[in-house]
Amino acid sequence: MCRSAAGGETPLESAGVLDFVFSSVWNRPGLSRRHRRLIALTCCGAADTVGPIEANVYAALKSGDLNVDELLEFVLHFAVYCGWPKASFMLPLTKLANQNDLNQPAAVRHPPVQIPGAAR
């Protein structure tokens, strides 16, 4: 079980894990941010982690790491190797994220996209 630490932080935040991942790992040389995004999308999709899938799909589109056509091609390729049930969550999420949120300023916090019938 995961409990919030003092001050409302999660254990990952208080242990510095999120800072390590997003400041140290993502900024290392050797892979572009685009390549790291594709790896993250693959891992999150394979693990069926809804929140991180939503965050990475949105971030990929918002940052320009991937455009909609590239992300849709990723979903197809992912489906071949990991199966359609896993990939099927990313397809409508990609379309909704593109339609709904990309005109908002980067500083605006976006709630998770709700997919009808998707298990949480």
C-alpha positions as CSV (number, residue, x, y, z in Angstrom):
1,M,0.0,0.0,0.0
2,C,1.1,3.5,-0.7
3,R,0.5,6.3,1.8
4,S,1.2,9.9,1.4
5,A,4.2,11.2,3.3
6,A,4.2,14.3,5.5
7,G,3.4,17.4,3.6
8,G,1.2,15.6,1.1
9,E,4.0,14.2,-0.9
10,T,3.9,10.6,-2.2
11,P,6.7,8.2,-1.1
12,L,8.2,8.5,-4.6
13,E,8.4,12.3,-4.3
14,S,9.8,12.3,-0.8
15,A,12.4,9.7,-1.9
16,G,13.4,11.9,-4.8
17,V,12.6,9.2,-7.4
18,L,10.5,11.6,-9.6
19,D,13.3,14.2,-9.6
20,F,15.8,11.5,-10.5
21,V,13.7,10.2,-13.4
22,F,12.7,13.5,-14.9
23,S,15.8,15.5,-14.3
24,S,18.6,12.9,-14.4
25,V,17.4,10.1,-16.6
26,W,15.5,12.0,-19.2
27,N,18.4,14.5,-19.7
28,R,21.2,11.9,-20.1
29,P,23.1,11.8,-23.4
30,G,22.8,8.9,-25.8
31,L,19.1,9.0,-26.6
32,S,17.0,11.8,-27.8
33,R,13.9,12.9,-25.9
34,R,11.8,11.5,-28.7
35,H,13.5,8.0,-28.4
36,R,13.0,8.2,-24.6
37,R,9.3,9.0,-25.1
38,L,8.8,6.0,-27.5
39,I,10.4,3.8,-24.9
40,A,8.3,5.2,-22.1
41,L,5.1,4.8,-24.2
42,T,6.0,1.2,-24.9
43,C,6.7,0.3,-21.3
44,C,3.6,2.1,-20.0
45,G,1.4,0.5,-22.6
46,A,2.9,-3.0,-22.0
47,A,2.3,-2.6,-18.3
48,D,-1.3,-1.3,-18.7
49,T,-0.5,1.8,-16.5
50,V,-3.4,4.1,-17.3
51,G,-2.1,7.3,-15.7
52,P,1.4,7.2,-17.2
53,I,0.0,6.2,-20.6
54,E,-2.2,9.3,-20.5
55,A,0.6,11.5,-19.3
56,N,3.0,10.3,-22.0
57,V,0.5,10.4,-24.9
58,Y,-0.3,14.0,-23.9
59,A,3.3,15.0,-23.4
60,A,4.4,13.4,-26.7
61,L,1.9,15.5,-28.6
62,K,2.3,18.7,-26.5
63,S,6.1,18.7,-26.7
64,G,6.3,17.8,-30.3
65,D,8.2,14.6,-29.6
66,L,5.6,12.9,-31.8
67,N,2.8,14.2,-34.0
68,V,-0.6,12.6,-34.2
69,D,0.2,10.6,-37.4
70,E,3.4,9.3,-35.8
71,L,1.6,8.4,-32.6
72,L,-1.1,6.5,-34.5
73,E,1.6,4.6,-36.4
74,F,3.2,3.8,-33.0
75,V,-0.1,2.4,-31.8
76,L,-0.3,0.2,-34.8
77,H,3.2,-1.1,-34.4
78,F,2.7,-1.5,-30.6
79,A,-0.5,-3.6,-31.3
80,V,1.4,-6.0,-33.5
81,Y,4.0,-6.8,-30.8
82,C,1.9,-6.3,-27.6
83,G,-1.6,-7.1,-28.8
84,W,-4.6,-5.0,-29.7
85,P,-6.2,-5.1,-26.2
86,K,-3.2,-3.1,-24.8
87,A,-2.9,-0.8,-27.8
88,S,-6.6,-0.1,-28.1
89,F,-6.5,2.2,-25.0
90,M,-3.9,4.4,-26.7
91,L,-5.8,5.0,-29.9
92,P,-8.8,6.9,-28.7
93,L,-6.7,8.6,-26.1
94,T,-4.4,9.9,-28.9
95,K,-7.4,11.3,-30.8
96,L,-9.0,12.9,-27.7
97,A,-5.8,14.4,-26.5
98,N,-5.2,15.9,-29.9
99,Q,-8.8,17.3,-30.2
100,N,-9.2,18.6,-26.7
101,D,-6.1,19.8,-25.1
102,L,-3.3,20.9,-27.5
103,N,-4.4,24.5,-27.8
104,Q,-4.2,25.1,-24.1
105,P,-1.1,26.9,-22.6
106,A,1.6,24.6,-21.4
107,A,1.2,25.9,-17.8
108,V,-2.4,24.7,-17.6
109,R,-2.7,21.4,-15.7
110,H,-4.8,18.9,-17.7
111,P,-7.0,16.3,-16.0
112,P,-6.7,12.7,-17.3
113,V,-8.6,12.1,-20.4
114,Q,-11.7,9.9,-19.7
115,I,-12.3,7.1,-22.2
116,P,-15.8,5.7,-22.0
117,G,-15.7,2.0,-21.0
118,A,-12.0,2.1,-20.1
119,A,-11.1,0.3,-16.9
120,R,-9.3,2.4,-14.2
